[in-house]
Amino acid sequence: MLRLLWDWPNAITATGLAVAVLALNAARHDRFLSVLLLLWAVMCDHLDGTVAKKLKARHPGAAKIGGDLDSFADMVTGGVVPAFLVLSYGRPHVFALVAAALLVVCAGLRLAYFNNFGLTDAGRFHGMPMTYNAPLLSLLLVATSMASPNAQALSWCIAATLMAALHVSDVRPRPIRGVGVLYYLVFAVVASVLLLYVRSISIMQGQPA
């Protein structure tokens, strides 16, 4: 099994999973760092597909396993880690538990639907992909960083519920490919710098990270 990681796309996917675990650990004590790491875990998700398409000769077994490994990584980065962040804000509260559960269930349902039915005839997704969650959460974290703890907890619960609804909605965005991956890279860099800046301000003001 380990030989299947001797493959650039699968190695990138595995790296993304490892970064997601770091994000999960950071969520317990530093949400800014957690969301920052989550952005780069998702970057790995975009990059592995790009690299896979450029490889002319790839072991069939590695390619087959890569699809399942990528789906598992999507579930962790787009469902499990964001849900844990919601729970970390909820301390936990019934609303936070419900919102986190909805997010994970709807993310899993959307992923299962995609794995079985794929893109639409027009080459679009059914529902919002889970890779959108990390960018949205990074913007939310910056926007609510100076709010009260109760307002932060409520906003994250509402955001998780909305993301869950979007995953199983009829929105049909295009896949992020080609130059779209470059756009995401630029966003990840800018968002990471902004998260670190806001984090430093929060720490100077005595607020928890």
C-alpha positions, 0 to 999 in steps of 0.5 A: 500500500505504501508504494502507492504513495510513491506517486506525485498526486497521491503524495500531494493528497497525503500531504494535504491530509497531514496538514489537515491533521495539524489544522485539527490540532490547532483548532483547540487553541489557535483558530487563526493558525487552524484556518491558515493551515486548512487553506493550504490543505485545500491547496494540496487538494487543488494541486493533486488533480492538476499534477495528475492531469499532466502525468502521461504515464501513471500506475493504474493502481495509484490512479484508482487509489488516488481517487478514493484518497482524494475523496477522504481528504475532501471529507476531512478538510471540508467537513471534519475540520470545519465542524471541529472549528464550529464546536470550538466556538460553541463551547459546545452548545446545542446549536453548535452541535447541530450545525457541525453535524449538519455540515458533516452530513451534508458534506458527506452526502454531496461527496457521495453524490459526486462520486456516483454521478460526477459533473453535470452535462455542462461540466459543473458541480451539483452543489457547492464543493467542500473546497469552498469551505476553507476560503469562506471560513477564513473570510468569516474569521477575519470579519468576526475577529473583533466581535464578542465571543457570543457573536462569534459563536453564533456567526460560525454556527450560522455559517456552518448551517448555510454551507451545509445547505449550499452543499446539497443545493442546486448551485452549480459552480465550475470546477477550479482548474487551470488558471483557477488553481493559480487564483486560489494560490494567490488567495491563500497567500493573501488570506494567510498574511491577513490571518496572521496580521489579525491574529497578532492584533487579537493577541496584543488586545488580550483576546484568545487566538 
